[in-house]
Amino acid sequence: MFKTYIKKPARRRALKLTILTILVGGAMAYALWLFSENMMFYLSPADVSKNPPAPGERFRLGGLVKKGSLSLDKHQTWAFYIIDFEDEVPVRYKGTFPGLFAEGKGAVLEGHLTSDKTFKANQIFAKHDETYRPPTQKAPDG
C-alpha cells in the first residue's frame, strides 16, 4: 500500500518536502540550542549583590573600574573594584590587561565568584565608546 502511495508524483513531492522541512527545522532547533548554551550576558555589581550567582558559576561582570582601587599584590595578582551607581564588587585578576583598561573606564570581566564574594576574573574585556579617531587626533575635552 505504501509503495502505491508514493508512486504518484504529487505525493512523492509532498513526502520529500515534509522530510526536508523536518530536517531543516531540526537543524535550526539544534543550532539555536547550541547558541543559547554559549550565550553569556553580563551582570552589574547591583545584580550580583541582590542575587549573587553560586560560587564557581561562570558569568560576566560589567561596570566601571573604581578610581584608586587598582593594586598589585606580592603574588602578582591584581586587585580592584568594579562599580556601578549602586554597589561594588571586589575583583582579583592574574594576567595582563587589555590596552584600553584603566581606572574610571568601563570593563566586562569573565569569571566566577569565590566563597568570600570576590570575583575571580579569568578574562577582561575593556569597553570603549564607538567614536573612531585617528591616532593623530586628540579626544575632545569633557
Secondary structure, DSSP 8 states (H G I E B T S, - for coil): -HHHHHTSHHHHHHHHHHHHHHHHHHHHHHHHHHHHHH---EE-HHHHHHS---TT-EEEEEEEE-TT--EE-TTS-EEEEEE-SS-EEEEEE-S---TT--TTSEEEEEEEE-TTS-EEEEEEEE---S----TTS-----
